Amino acid sequence: MANKLSFLDLRKEIQVLKDSVGFHWLALRSVALDEPCTECSKSIDGNYDQPNPSCTTCLGIGYTWVDQIVKGFRYQFAPGFDFKADIGIVNTQSRVFILEHDMIPKNKDYILELDLNEKTGKPKQPFKITRSFKIQGAFPQRGDKGRIEHWRCFTEERNFAKAGEGIW
């Protein structure tokens, strides 16, 4: 008689990956959709209801936010494509980030890659953001017991600021 195969414990497997293969230090910028930016609410006539892209309080998001340092994995989802915009040729990357089960990202949130120390792999202090990715879709990946094992986040790179002048 054959033994019944059990399902993988994906949380345990992610821990094994973190311990043996490694991970990326990231920041999850969680946007509080119920707390509009107070500075952006002082709208400029030509701005209508849009957030001010140069707002130093919300950084152009339009809402308050909180950054949380997280561990995650990433892989290339689609190659970047050049397209012409008013500011010139733009090329954005699409990546998928895997975050642990307790992060609960939303579609308005951002994943930020941090400048890391080459020797230790840990984020340099003070924190410096090297690239930002807007979450386009955050999907819980559930296991056999219905619990969330991890989050798969489809993202698009946001790189429209001039080098050294980024709002991030």
DAHUVEN-V567554 format. One record per residue. PHI is phi as a letter, one per 40 degrees, with the letter a starting at -180 (none if undefined). OMEGA is omega in degrees with one decimal (* if undefined). D_CENTER is the distance of its C-alpha to the mean C-alpha in whole Angstrom. Layout:
phi=<PHI | PHI>
omega=<OMEGA | OMEGA>
d_center=<D_CENTER | D_CENTER>
This chain:
phi=<none | c | c | c | c | c | c | c | c | c | c | c | c | c | c | c | c | c | c | c | c | h | a | b | c | b | b | b | c | c | c | c | c | c | b | c | c | c | c | c | c | c | c | c | d | c | c | f | b | c | c | c | c | b | c | c | c | b | g | g | c | g | b | c | a | b | c | b | c | b | b | a | b | a | a | c | c | a | c | c | b | c | a | c | b | d | c | h | c | b | b | b | c | b | b | b | b | b | b | c | c | c | c | f | c | b | c | c | c | b | b | b | c | b | c | b | c | c | c | c | g | c | c | c | b | c | c | b | c | c | a | b | b | c | c | c | a | b | b | c | b | c | c | c | c | g | c | c | c | a | b | b | b | c | b | b | c | b | b | c | c | c | d | g | b | c | c | c>
omega=<-176.5 | 176.1 | 177.4 | 178.5 | 177.1 | 179.1 | 176.0 | 170.9 | -173.5 | 176.9 | 178.5 | 179.6 | 176.7 | 177.3 | 177.2 | 177.0 | 179.4 | -177.8 | -173.3 | -175.5 | -178.0 | -176.6 | 175.8 | 170.4 | -177.5 | 169.2 | 174.4 | 178.4 | -178.9 | -178.7 | 177.9 | -175.1 | 178.0 | -179.6 | 177.8 | 179.0 | -178.9 | 179.4 | 179.8 | 178.5 | 173.2 | -169.3 | 174.8 | -175.7 | -178.1 | -175.2 | -178.0 | -178.8 | -178.9 | 176.2 | 178.3 | -176.4 | 179.1 | 179.2 | -179.7 | 179.5 | -177.1 | -179.5 | 174.9 | -179.2 | -179.7 | 179.9 | 173.1 | -176.7 | 178.1 | 175.8 | 177.6 | 177.9 | -177.0 | 173.2 | -179.4 | 177.2 | 177.8 | 171.3 | -177.9 | 179.2 | 179.8 | 177.9 | 177.9 | 177.5 | 176.5 | 170.9 | -175.2 | 177.1 | 179.7 | -178.4 | -179.8 | 178.9 | -179.0 | 176.9 | 178.7 | 178.3 | 172.2 | -178.9 | 173.3 | 176.3 | 175.4 | 179.3 | -178.5 | -171.2 | -174.2 | -177.5 | 179.2 | 177.4 | 177.8 | -178.8 | 177.7 | -175.6 | 179.0 | 169.8 | -175.2 | 174.0 | -175.3 | 174.9 | -175.3 | 172.8 | -175.8 | -175.3 | -175.0 | -176.9 | -180.0 | 179.8 | 174.8 | 177.2 | -2.0 | -175.8 | 175.7 | -179.3 | -179.3 | 178.9 | 177.9 | -179.1 | 177.4 | 179.3 | 178.0 | 179.0 | 177.9 | -173.7 | 176.3 | 176.5 | -173.3 | 177.8 | -175.8 | -180.0 | 177.8 | -179.8 | 178.2 | -179.5 | 176.1 | 178.2 | 173.9 | -175.6 | 174.4 | -172.4 | 173.3 | -178.3 | 175.6 | -176.0 | -173.5 | -179.8 | 176.0 | -179.8 | 178.4 | -178.8 | -175.2 | 177.3 | -177.8 | *>
d_center=<48 | 44 | 42 | 39 | 35 | 33 | 29 | 27 | 25 | 21 | 20 | 23 | 22 | 18 | 20 | 22 | 20 | 18 | 22 | 23 | 21 | 18 | 14 | 12 | 11 | 8 | 7 | 5 | 7 | 9 | 11 | 15 | 16 | 20 | 20 | 20 | 20 | 24 | 24 | 23 | 25 | 28 | 28 | 29 | 32 | 30 | 27 | 28 | 25 | 22 | 20 | 21 | 19 | 21 | 20 | 20 | 19 | 16 | 15 | 16 | 14 | 17 | 16 | 16 | 13 | 12 | 10 | 10 | 11 | 10 | 11 | 10 | 11 | 10 | 13 | 14 | 14 | 16 | 18 | 17 | 20 | 22 | 23 | 25 | 24 | 26 | 24 | 25 | 24 | 20 | 18 | 14 | 13 | 11 | 10 | 9 | 7 | 10 | 9 | 13 | 15 | 15 | 11 | 11 | 8 | 9 | 10 | 10 | 6 | 4 | 1 | 5 | 8 | 11 | 15 | 16 | 20 | 22 | 24 | 22 | 19 | 18 | 16 | 18 | 20 | 19 | 15 | 15 | 11 | 12 | 10 | 7 | 5 | 6 | 6 | 9 | 10 | 10 | 13 | 15 | 17 | 20 | 23 | 27 | 27 | 25 | 22 | 18 | 18 | 14 | 11 | 11 | 8 | 9 | 7 | 9 | 9 | 10 | 13 | 16 | 17 | 20 | 20 | 20 | 20 | 16 | 15 | 12>
